[in-house]
Amino acid sequence: MLAASLALLLAAPAPSLTLEPCTPPGFEGAARCGRLLVWENRKSRSGRRIPLNIVVVPATGSQRQPDSVFVISGGPGQSATRDVARVSEELKAERPKRDLVFVDQRGTGGSNALACVPFEEDDWRLYFGTPSPEQIRACRDRLSKDADLARYTTDEAVEDLEEVRRAMGLDRINLDAGSYGTRVALLYMRRYPNRVRTAVLKGLNAPSLKIPLPFARAGQEALDRLFADCAAEADCARAFPRLREEFAAVLGRLEKAPVSVTIANPVTGKPMDAQVSRAAFASRVHLLLFASGLARRLPLLIHQAHEGEWAGFAELAAAFGKAIVDQIDFGMQLSVLCAEDLPLIDPAQLERETKGTFLGADRVRSATRLCQEWPRGKAAADLRRPVRSDVPTLLVSGAFDPATPTRFGEEVAAGLRRSRHVVFQGSHVDGQACTGTMAAALVEAGTVDGLDTSCASQFHRPPFALPEGR
Protein backbone atom coordinates (compact mmCIF):
# COMPACT_ATOMS: atom_id res chain seq x y z
CA MET A 1 0.00 0.00 0.00
CA LEU A 2 2.77 2.44 0.91
CA ALA A 3 4.74 1.60 -2.23
CA ALA A 4 1.65 2.15 -4.37
CA SER A 5 0.97 5.51 -2.70
CA LEU A 6 4.54 6.63 -3.30
CA ALA A 7 4.35 5.55 -6.92
CA LEU A 8 1.17 7.59 -7.42
CA LEU A 9 2.77 10.63 -5.78
CA LEU A 10 5.89 10.40 -7.93
CA ALA A 11 3.79 9.97 -11.06
CA ALA A 12 1.52 12.92 -10.25
CA PRO A 13 2.06 15.89 -12.57
CA ALA A 14 3.51 19.05 -11.06
CA PRO A 15 0.81 21.58 -10.17
CA SER A 16 0.46 24.58 -12.46
CA LEU A 17 1.65 28.02 -11.35
CA THR A 18 1.97 31.18 -13.41
CA LEU A 19 3.83 34.18 -11.98
CA GLU A 20 3.33 37.67 -13.34
CA PRO A 21 4.98 41.04 -12.56
CA CYS A 22 3.52 42.80 -9.52
CA THR A 23 4.28 45.46 -6.94
CA PRO A 24 3.84 44.32 -3.31
CA PRO A 25 2.85 47.13 -0.89
CA GLY A 26 5.86 49.13 0.28
CA PHE A 27 8.32 47.13 -1.78
CA GLU A 28 10.60 48.91 -4.21
CA GLY A 29 11.80 46.66 -6.96
CA ALA A 30 10.70 43.86 -9.25
CA ALA A 31 8.49 41.07 -7.98
CA ARG A 32 6.32 38.33 -9.43
CA CYS A 33 2.99 37.18 -8.04
CA GLY A 34 0.71 34.24 -8.62
CA ARG A 35 -1.87 31.93 -7.12
CA LEU A 36 -1.78 28.17 -6.90
CA LEU A 37 -5.08 26.31 -6.48
CA VAL A 38 -4.93 23.45 -3.97
CA TRP A 39 -7.49 21.12 -2.47
CA GLU A 40 -8.93 22.47 0.75
CA ASN A 41 -9.59 18.88 1.81
CA ARG A 42 -6.32 17.19 0.95
CA LYS A 43 -7.46 13.81 2.25
CA SER A 44 -10.47 13.42 -0.06
CA ARG A 45 -9.04 15.59 -2.87
CA SER A 46 -12.57 16.68 -3.68
CA GLY A 47 -14.83 19.63 -3.11
CA ARG A 48 -13.46 23.16 -2.78
CA ARG A 49 -10.15 24.39 -4.14
CA ILE A 50 -8.54 27.38 -2.46
CA PRO A 51 -5.86 29.75 -3.76
CA LEU A 52 -2.40 30.04 -2.22
CA ASN A 53 -1.14 33.59 -2.65
CA ILE A 54 2.55 33.71 -3.66
CA VAL A 55 5.04 36.55 -4.10
CA VAL A 56 8.53 35.94 -5.47
CA VAL A 57 11.25 38.57 -5.05
CA PRO A 58 13.81 37.62 -7.73
CA ALA A 59 17.54 37.46 -7.11
CA THR A 60 19.22 40.72 -8.01
CA GLY A 61 22.59 39.42 -9.20
CA SER A 62 23.81 37.54 -12.24
CA GLN A 63 24.85 34.39 -10.31
CA ARG A 64 21.36 33.25 -9.38
CA GLN A 65 21.25 29.93 -7.52
CA PRO A 66 18.41 27.40 -7.92
CA ASP A 67 17.68 26.94 -4.18
CA SER A 68 15.24 29.73 -3.30
CA VAL A 69 14.58 30.95 0.25
CA PHE A 70 11.03 30.27 1.44
CA VAL A 71 9.84 32.71 4.12
CA ILE A 72 7.38 31.25 6.67
CA SER A 73 5.54 33.72 8.91
CA GLY A 74 4.33 33.32 12.48
CA GLY A 75 1.20 34.08 14.45
CA PRO A 76 -0.46 31.71 13.84
CA GLY A 77 -2.40 33.89 11.41
CA GLN A 78 0.22 36.18 9.90
CA SER A 79 0.36 36.71 6.16
CA ALA A 80 3.84 36.28 4.66
CA THR A 81 3.11 38.53 1.69
CA ARG A 82 2.16 41.50 3.87
CA ASP A 83 5.76 41.56 5.08
CA VAL A 84 7.55 41.40 1.71
CA ALA A 85 9.17 44.84 2.04
CA ARG A 86 10.39 44.39 5.63
CA VAL A 87 11.62 40.81 5.28
CA SER A 88 13.30 41.51 1.95
CA GLU A 89 15.31 44.22 3.67
CA GLU A 90 16.25 41.85 6.53
CA LEU A 91 17.36 39.21 4.03
CA LYS A 92 19.05 41.63 1.63
CA ALA A 93 22.38 39.79 1.94
CA GLU A 94 20.74 36.70 0.40
CA ARG A 95 19.02 38.49 -2.49
CA PRO A 96 21.94 38.78 -4.94
CA LYS A 97 21.96 35.01 -5.50
CA ARG A 98 18.57 33.68 -4.39
CA ASP A 99 14.91 34.34 -4.96
CA LEU A 100 12.81 35.01 -1.87
CA VAL A 101 9.48 33.17 -1.93
CA PHE A 102 6.59 34.35 0.24
CA VAL A 103 3.58 32.04 0.53
CA ASP A 104 0.52 33.09 2.50
CA GLN A 105 -0.34 30.08 4.66
CA ARG A 106 -3.88 28.90 3.96
CA GLY A 107 -6.31 31.02 5.99
CA THR A 108 -4.13 34.15 5.86
CA GLY A 109 -3.67 37.12 3.54
CA GLY A 110 -4.59 36.21 -0.03
CA SER A 111 -4.96 32.49 0.70
CA ASN A 112 -8.66 32.32 1.58
CA ALA A 113 -8.15 34.42 4.69
CA LEU A 114 -10.10 33.51 7.83
CA ALA A 115 -10.42 37.04 9.18
CA CYS A 116 -12.57 37.76 12.23
CA VAL A 117 -12.99 41.51 12.74
CA PRO A 118 -15.84 41.87 15.24
CA PHE A 119 -16.11 45.68 15.35
CA GLU A 120 -16.11 48.69 13.08
CA GLU A 121 -12.81 50.51 12.74
CA ASP A 122 -13.96 53.45 14.84
CA ASP A 123 -14.97 51.24 17.77
CA TRP A 124 -12.25 51.38 20.45
CA ARG A 125 -13.16 47.92 21.78
CA LEU A 126 -11.59 46.42 18.68
CA TYR A 127 -8.20 47.44 19.99
CA PHE A 128 -8.52 46.87 23.73
CA GLY A 129 -10.32 43.62 24.24
CA THR A 130 -10.66 40.13 22.84
CA PRO A 131 -13.62 38.79 20.85
CA SER A 132 -16.51 37.35 22.82
CA PRO A 133 -17.91 33.85 22.20
CA GLU A 134 -20.93 35.46 20.53
CA GLN A 135 -18.72 37.34 18.09
CA ILE A 136 -16.71 34.22 17.33
CA ARG A 137 -19.91 32.30 16.62
CA ALA A 138 -20.92 34.99 14.14
CA CYS A 139 -17.47 34.84 12.52
CA ARG A 140 -17.64 31.05 12.35
CA ASP A 141 -21.02 31.13 10.65
CA ARG A 142 -19.87 33.74 8.15
CA LEU A 143 -16.56 32.05 7.25
CA SER A 144 -18.07 28.57 7.08
CA LYS A 145 -19.89 29.57 3.91
CA ASP A 146 -16.56 29.64 2.04
CA ALA A 147 -14.25 27.45 4.15
CA ASP A 148 -14.11 24.17 6.04
CA LEU A 149 -12.58 25.64 9.19
CA ALA A 150 -11.23 22.26 10.30
CA ARG A 151 -8.86 22.17 7.27
CA TYR A 152 -6.57 25.06 8.23
CA THR A 153 -3.95 23.42 10.42
CA THR A 154 -0.16 23.05 10.28
CA ASP A 155 -0.53 19.66 8.61
CA GLU A 156 -2.23 21.13 5.55
CA ALA A 157 0.15 24.10 5.51
CA VAL A 158 3.16 21.79 5.19
CA GLU A 159 1.62 19.95 2.26
CA ASP A 160 0.70 23.29 0.65
CA LEU A 161 4.32 24.37 0.95
CA GLU A 162 5.52 21.19 -0.73
CA GLU A 163 3.02 21.68 -3.54
CA VAL A 164 4.34 25.20 -4.12
CA ARG A 165 7.92 23.86 -4.27
CA ARG A 166 6.90 21.30 -6.87
CA ALA A 167 4.95 23.86 -8.88
CA MET A 168 8.02 26.10 -9.01
CA GLY A 169 10.19 23.22 -10.19
CA LEU A 170 12.68 23.57 -7.33
CA ASP A 171 14.74 20.59 -6.22
CA ARG A 172 15.74 21.93 -2.81
CA ILE A 173 14.85 25.06 -0.88
CA ASN A 174 16.10 27.05 2.10
CA LEU A 175 13.66 27.77 4.93
CA ASP A 176 13.52 31.03 6.89
CA ALA A 177 10.89 30.88 9.63
CA GLY A 178 9.95 32.76 12.78
CA SER A 179 7.84 31.99 15.85
CA TYR A 180 4.85 29.75 14.95
CA GLY A 181 6.36 29.52 11.45
CA THR A 182 9.11 27.35 12.92
CA ARG A 183 6.47 24.73 13.71
CA VAL A 184 5.60 24.61 10.02
CA ALA A 185 9.28 24.50 9.06
CA LEU A 186 10.17 21.71 11.49
CA LEU A 187 7.29 19.53 10.31
CA TYR A 188 8.33 20.16 6.70
CA MET A 189 11.93 19.20 7.56
CA ARG A 190 10.69 15.93 9.06
CA ARG A 191 8.51 15.01 6.09
CA TYR A 192 10.70 16.27 3.27
CA PRO A 193 14.28 16.10 4.55
CA ASN A 194 15.78 15.79 1.07
CA ARG A 195 14.05 18.96 -0.08
CA VAL A 196 15.59 21.30 2.51
CA ARG A 197 19.11 22.59 1.93
CA THR A 198 19.35 24.89 5.00
CA ALA A 199 17.01 26.31 7.63
CA VAL A 200 16.99 29.45 9.78
CA LEU A 201 14.54 29.15 12.69
CA LYS A 202 13.93 32.13 14.99
CA GLY A 203 11.89 32.04 18.21
CA LEU A 204 11.52 28.27 18.34
CA ASN A 205 8.08 26.70 18.48
CA ALA A 206 9.38 23.35 19.71
CA PRO A 207 7.18 20.24 19.54
CA SER A 208 6.47 20.47 23.27
CA LEU A 209 5.29 24.11 23.10
CA LYS A 210 1.53 24.49 23.44
CA ILE A 211 0.46 28.00 22.46
CA PRO A 212 -0.16 30.08 24.57
CA LEU A 213 0.70 28.11 27.71
CA PRO A 214 4.37 29.20 28.06
CA PHE A 215 3.52 32.89 27.70
CA ALA A 216 2.71 33.41 31.37
CA ARG A 217 5.94 31.98 32.83
CA ALA A 218 8.14 33.33 30.04
CA GLY A 219 6.46 36.74 30.31
CA GLN A 220 7.08 36.84 34.05
CA GLU A 221 10.72 35.90 33.54
CA ALA A 222 11.09 38.62 30.89
CA LEU A 223 9.48 41.22 33.15
CA ASP A 224 11.65 40.23 36.10
CA ARG A 225 14.68 40.63 33.84
CA LEU A 226 13.46 44.06 32.78
CA PHE A 227 13.07 45.13 36.41
CA ALA A 228 16.59 43.88 37.17
CA ASP A 229 18.06 45.64 34.13
CA CYS A 230 16.36 48.90 35.09
CA ALA A 231 17.77 48.63 38.61
CA ALA A 232 21.24 48.05 37.15
CA GLU A 233 21.03 51.07 34.83
CA ALA A 234 21.83 54.18 36.86
CA ASP A 235 19.43 56.59 35.16
CA CYS A 236 16.54 54.11 35.17
CA ALA A 237 17.15 53.21 38.81
CA ARG A 238 17.11 56.88 39.85
CA ALA A 239 13.93 57.61 37.87
CA PHE A 240 12.04 54.49 38.99
CA PRO A 241 13.47 53.28 42.33
CA ARG A 242 10.29 51.35 43.24
CA LEU A 243 9.33 49.98 39.82
CA ARG A 244 8.45 46.45 40.94
CA GLU A 245 6.30 47.74 43.80
CA GLU A 246 4.56 50.22 41.52
CA PHE A 247 3.72 47.48 39.04
CA ALA A 248 2.20 45.34 41.81
CA ALA A 249 0.19 48.32 43.03
CA VAL A 250 -1.21 48.99 39.55
CA LEU A 251 -2.29 45.35 39.22
CA GLY A 252 -3.94 45.56 42.63
CA ARG A 253 -5.95 48.63 41.69
CA LEU A 254 -7.09 47.11 38.40
CA GLU A 255 -8.22 43.93 40.14
CA LYS A 256 -10.74 46.09 42.02
CA ALA A 257 -11.98 48.07 39.02
CA PRO A 258 -10.91 49.09 35.51
CA VAL A 259 -9.50 52.56 34.87
CA SER A 260 -11.34 55.04 32.64
CA VAL A 261 -9.26 57.11 30.24
CA THR A 262 -9.81 59.39 27.24
CA ILE A 263 -7.39 58.91 24.36
CA ALA A 264 -7.18 59.54 20.63
CA ASN A 265 -8.78 56.82 18.51
CA PRO A 266 -5.93 55.10 16.59
CA VAL A 267 -7.94 55.18 13.35
CA THR A 268 -9.99 58.39 13.39
CA GLY A 269 -7.79 60.48 15.69
CA LYS A 270 -10.92 61.63 17.55
CA PRO A 271 -11.11 61.50 21.38
CA MET A 272 -12.66 58.32 22.71
CA ASP A 273 -13.49 57.05 26.17
CA ALA A 274 -11.92 53.72 27.03
CA GLN A 275 -11.45 51.45 29.99
CA VAL A 276 -8.29 49.58 30.83
CA SER A 277 -9.02 46.33 32.66
CA ARG A 278 -6.49 44.20 34.50
CA ALA A 279 -6.57 41.65 31.68
CA ALA A 280 -5.98 44.33 29.03
CA PHE A 281 -3.13 45.87 31.02
CA ALA A 282 -1.41 42.53 31.56
CA SER A 283 -1.80 41.44 27.94
CA ARG A 284 -0.34 44.69 26.60
CA VAL A 285 2.58 44.59 29.03
CA HIS A 286 3.27 41.09 27.76
CA LEU A 287 3.14 42.21 24.13
CA LEU A 288 5.47 45.16 24.76
CA LEU A 289 8.03 42.67 26.07
CA PHE A 290 8.23 41.07 22.61
CA ALA A 291 10.70 43.68 21.34
CA SER A 292 13.40 45.49 23.32
CA GLY A 293 12.68 48.68 21.40
CA LEU A 294 9.18 48.70 22.87
CA ALA A 295 10.02 47.18 26.25
CA ARG A 296 12.37 50.10 26.95
CA ARG A 297 9.24 52.23 27.46
CA LEU A 298 7.67 49.98 30.07
CA PRO A 299 9.30 51.45 33.23
CA LEU A 300 8.05 54.93 32.30
CA LEU A 301 4.57 53.68 31.35
CA ILE A 302 4.24 51.65 34.55
CA HIS A 303 5.34 54.61 36.65
CA GLN A 304 2.91 56.95 34.89
CA ALA A 305 0.06 54.49 35.41
CA HIS A 306 0.96 54.24 39.09
CA GLU A 307 0.74 58.05 39.32
CA GLY A 308 -2.68 58.02 37.62
CA GLU A 309 -1.44 59.11 34.19
CA TRP A 310 -2.91 56.43 31.94
CA ALA A 311 -3.03 58.16 28.56
CA GLY A 312 0.45 57.08 27.44
CA PHE A 313 -0.14 53.41 28.19
CA ALA A 314 -3.70 53.40 26.83
CA GLU A 315 -2.71 55.02 23.53
CA LEU A 316 0.09 52.53 23.03
CA ALA A 317 -2.23 49.66 24.01
CA ALA A 318 -4.80 50.77 21.45
CA ALA A 319 -2.18 51.17 18.73
CA PHE A 320 -0.78 47.73 19.54
CA GLY A 321 -4.26 46.25 19.48
CA LYS A 322 -4.87 47.72 16.04
CA ALA A 323 -1.56 46.33 14.80
CA ILE A 324 -2.57 42.85 15.96
CA VAL A 325 -5.95 43.07 14.27
CA ASP A 326 -4.29 44.27 11.07
CA GLN A 327 -1.66 41.50 11.07
CA ILE A 328 -3.48 38.41 12.36
CA ASP A 329 -6.27 36.54 10.62
CA PHE A 330 -7.81 35.38 13.85
CA GLY A 331 -9.99 32.63 12.42
CA MET A 332 -6.92 30.85 11.07
CA GLN A 333 -5.27 31.22 14.48
CA LEU A 334 -8.24 29.51 16.11
CA SER A 335 -8.18 26.72 13.52
CA VAL A 336 -4.59 25.97 14.53
CA LEU A 337 -4.82 26.45 18.30
CA CYS A 338 -8.15 24.67 18.73
CA ALA A 339 -6.82 21.59 16.94
CA GLU A 340 -3.18 21.45 17.98
CA ASP A 341 -2.56 23.24 21.28
CA LEU A 342 -5.42 24.04 23.62
CA PRO A 343 -6.86 20.48 23.81
CA LEU A 344 -3.48 19.31 25.19
CA ILE A 345 -3.42 21.73 28.15
CA ASP A 346 -4.87 20.09 31.25
CA PRO A 347 -6.07 22.07 34.32
CA ALA A 348 -3.21 20.92 36.54
CA GLN A 349 -0.61 21.95 33.98
CA LEU A 350 -2.33 25.31 33.49
CA GLU A 351 -2.27 26.01 37.22
CA ARG A 352 1.35 24.94 37.55
CA GLU A 353 2.62 26.96 34.59
CA THR A 354 0.75 30.20 35.31
CA LYS A 355 0.72 30.42 39.10
CA GLY A 356 2.38 33.55 40.43
CA THR A 357 2.62 35.28 37.04
CA PHE A 358 1.18 38.67 36.10
CA LEU A 359 -0.44 37.21 32.98
CA GLY A 360 -1.99 34.29 34.83
CA ALA A 361 -4.30 31.76 33.19
CA ASP A 362 -6.61 34.28 31.52
CA ARG A 363 -5.08 33.96 28.05
CA VAL A 364 -5.45 30.18 27.95
CA ARG A 365 -8.93 30.17 29.49
CA SER A 366 -10.20 32.85 27.12
CA ALA A 367 -8.89 30.98 24.07
CA THR A 368 -10.34 27.71 25.35
CA ARG A 369 -13.78 29.30 25.62
CA LEU A 370 -13.54 30.55 22.05
CA CYS A 371 -12.57 27.06 20.86
CA GLN A 372 -15.91 25.78 22.11
CA GLU A 373 -17.44 27.80 19.27
CA TRP A 374 -14.93 26.76 16.59
CA PRO A 375 -14.75 23.57 14.47
CA ARG A 376 -11.90 21.40 15.67
CA GLY A 377 -9.59 19.96 13.05
CA LYS A 378 -7.20 17.06 13.45
CA ALA A 379 -3.60 17.66 14.43
CA ALA A 380 -0.89 15.82 12.52
CA ALA A 381 0.05 12.55 14.20
CA ASP A 382 3.74 13.43 14.07
CA LEU A 383 3.38 17.07 15.17
CA ARG A 384 4.54 16.56 18.75
CA ARG A 385 7.40 14.15 18.10
CA PRO A 386 10.96 15.53 18.42
CA VAL A 387 12.42 16.36 15.02
CA ARG A 388 15.62 14.55 13.99
CA SER A 389 17.43 16.07 11.05
CA ASP A 390 20.80 16.56 9.41
CA VAL A 391 19.74 19.79 7.67
CA PRO A 392 22.25 22.57 8.46
CA THR A 393 20.20 24.84 10.72
CA LEU A 394 20.68 28.15 12.51
CA LEU A 395 18.52 28.44 15.63
CA VAL A 396 17.99 31.88 17.17
CA SER A 397 16.55 32.57 20.63
CA GLY A 398 16.16 35.61 22.87
CA ALA A 399 17.42 35.42 26.45
CA PHE A 400 14.30 37.23 27.65
CA ASP A 401 11.76 36.16 25.08
CA PRO A 402 8.25 36.33 26.65
CA ALA A 403 6.81 33.65 24.33
CA THR A 404 9.45 31.19 23.10
CA PRO A 405 12.27 31.21 25.67
CA THR A 406 15.66 29.61 25.09
CA ARG A 407 14.70 26.23 26.52
CA PHE A 408 12.64 25.55 23.41
CA GLY A 409 15.61 26.37 21.22
CA GLU A 410 17.67 23.91 23.23
CA GLU A 411 14.97 21.26 22.82
CA VAL A 412 14.98 21.62 19.05
CA ALA A 413 18.80 21.76 18.85
CA ALA A 414 19.02 18.38 20.59
CA GLY A 415 17.56 16.68 17.51
CA LEU A 416 19.31 18.70 14.80
CA ARG A 417 22.75 17.20 14.46
CA ARG A 418 24.11 19.94 12.20
CA SER A 419 22.73 23.00 13.99
CA ARG A 420 24.01 26.06 15.84
CA HIS A 421 21.90 27.65 18.58
CA VAL A 422 22.57 31.38 19.02
CA VAL A 423 21.11 33.28 22.00
CA PHE A 424 20.70 37.04 21.86
CA GLN A 425 20.52 39.18 24.99
CA GLY A 426 17.20 40.30 23.63
CA SER A 427 13.57 39.39 23.13
CA HIS A 428 11.36 37.67 20.55
CA VAL A 429 12.02 39.86 17.52
CA ASP A 430 15.41 41.38 18.29
CA GLY A 431 18.68 41.33 16.36
CA GLN A 432 17.23 41.21 12.85
CA ALA A 433 20.31 42.70 11.18
CA CYS A 434 22.67 40.25 12.88
CA THR A 435 20.36 37.31 12.21
CA GLY A 436 20.17 38.32 8.56
CA THR A 437 23.97 38.36 8.31
CA MET A 438 24.29 34.93 9.91
CA ALA A 439 21.47 33.52 7.79
CA ALA A 440 23.13 34.72 4.60
CA ALA A 441 26.41 33.11 5.62
CA LEU A 442 24.67 29.81 6.35
CA VAL A 443 22.77 29.80 3.06
CA GLU A 444 25.91 30.67 1.10
CA ALA A 445 28.10 28.03 2.74
CA GLY A 446 25.46 25.35 3.26
CA THR A 447 26.91 24.48 6.67
CA VAL A 448 27.07 25.82 10.22
CA ASP A 449 30.73 24.83 10.46
CA GLY A 450 32.79 27.98 10.91
CA LEU A 451 29.68 30.18 11.05
CA ASP A 452 30.56 33.60 12.50
CA THR A 453 28.03 34.37 15.24
CA SER A 454 30.01 37.12 16.97
CA CYS A 455 27.50 39.85 16.09
CA ALA A 456 25.02 38.28 18.53
CA SER A 457 27.26 39.14 21.48
CA GLN A 458 27.22 42.80 20.44
CA PHE A 459 23.46 43.17 20.85
CA HIS A 460 22.29 44.92 24.02
CA ARG A 461 18.97 46.20 25.30
CA PRO A 462 18.58 49.90 24.35
CA PRO A 463 18.52 52.48 27.18
CA PHE A 464 15.22 52.78 29.00
CA ALA A 465 12.92 55.72 28.30
CA LEU A 466 13.00 58.35 31.05
CA PRO A 467 10.66 61.16 32.12
CA GLU A 468 11.15 64.43 30.28
CA GLY A 469 13.96 66.50 31.73
CA ARG A 470 15.88 63.50 33.05
Buried (B, 14 or more C-beta within 10 A) or exposed (E): EEEEEEEEEEEEEEBEBEBEEBEBEEBEEEBBBBBBBBBBBEEEEEEEEBBBBBBBBBBBEEEEBEBBBBBBBBBBBBBBBBBBBEBBBBBBBBBBBBBBBBBBBBBBBBBBBBBBBBBEEEEBBBBBBBBBBEBBBBBBEBBEEEBBBBBBBBBBBBBBBBBBBBBBEBEBBBBBBBBBBBBBBBBBBBBBEEBBBBBBBBBBBBBBBBBBBBBBBBBBBBBEBBBEBBBEBEEBBEBBEEBBEBBEBBBEBBEEEBBEBEBBBBBEEEEBEBBBBBBBBBBBBBBBBBBBBBBBBBBBBBBBBBEEEBEBBBBBBBBBBBEBBEBBBBBBBBBBBBBBBBBEBEEEEBEEBBEEBBBBBBBBBBBBBBBEBBBBBEBBEEBBEBBEBEBBBBBBBBBBBBBBBBBBBBBBBBBBEEBBBBBBBBBBBBBBEBBBBBBBBBBBEEEBEEBEBEBBEEBEBEEBBBEEEE
